[in-house]
């Protein structure tokens, strides 16, 4: 997927406040899997032990998630978030080694 190959280009779109606003806004519209993995990336991002390179990749994925006009626009019912899930899952695969049981527990909690 082209989006995965250049995910870091979406870094300018990441903003902590916009991320949590989007999470709250789409909570009832998307599956719990997407929300869990987005929270997991967020908590890996804010962990002091996560290396800068991993943080850059995470910021790109979360920026892609925030951006409403992406490969498949979020406004399209049922499929609008599939590209977001794909991008987030790809990045989870890359940075999951920085996840801890504590981070996973935080991600499981709903905000």
N, C-alpha and C positions, 0 to 999 in steps of 0.2 A: 504494500500500500504506500503510495507516494507520501501521504501525510505522515506516516511513521518515520520515513527516511529523513524528513526535515522538521521534525516536531519542535526542535529548539527555536525555529523561526517564529513560533507563537509566543515566545517569552514576553514580548511587549504587551500582550493582552492579559497577562496574569496580574491580579490584584487581590489581596487577601479579602477585602470587603466585598468585591464583586464575586469572588468564589463562593463565599458563604451566602450571599444574596441569591446566587444561582442555585445553590444546593437547597435553600429554603423554597424557592420558587418552583423548582421542578420535582420536588420530593414526591408528590402524588402522581406525577406523570411518567416517571421512569422507574425501572426496576430497582429493587434494593441492592442488587449486585453492583450496578453502576455507582450508586451512592456509597456503598461500602468501600469499593476500590478507589473512588475519588477521595474519600476521607483518609484511607490508608496512605495514599500518595501525599496528602497534605501533612499528615503526622510524620511521615518519613522526612518530608521537606523540612519541617521545623525542628527535627532532632539535631542536636549539636554534633552528633557523631556521623552524620551523613556527609560524604565528601562533596565538594563544590560541583564537580562534574555531574554527579547524580542529581544534585539540586537543580542544575540547569536543565537537565532532561525533564525532571518533574515539573518545573515551572512551565516548560513548553507544553506539556500534556495538559496541565490545568488551564493554561491560556487557551488552548484549543477547545477545551470543555466550556470555558466561559464565552467564547466567541459564538454568537448565534448563527452567523452565516459562514458555514464551513462546508466540507465536502457534501454532506447531506444536511440541509437546513433543519434545525431543531423544531421548526414549526410543522414539519410533515408528521402527521400522526403515525404512531407505531414504529416507524423506521428512522425518525429524525435523530435519535440518539445512538444509533448503532455504530456510526463512525466514531463518536465520542468514546463509546465503550471499547471499541477496537484499539483506539489510540491509548486509552488509559490502561487497558490490559497489556498491551505491548510494553509500556513503560513499567508497569508493575513487574513484568517478567525480567526487566533489566535491573531494577533497583530493589527487588524483594529481599536480597541478601542483607539490606540495611534495616529491615523490619525486625522488631523484637516482639516478644509476647505482650509487652506493655503497649507498644504502638498498635498492635492488632486489637487489643482490648479497647483502646481509645476509639479506633475506627468502627468497632462494633456498636458503640454507643451512639444513639441518635442525638443530634444537636438540637 
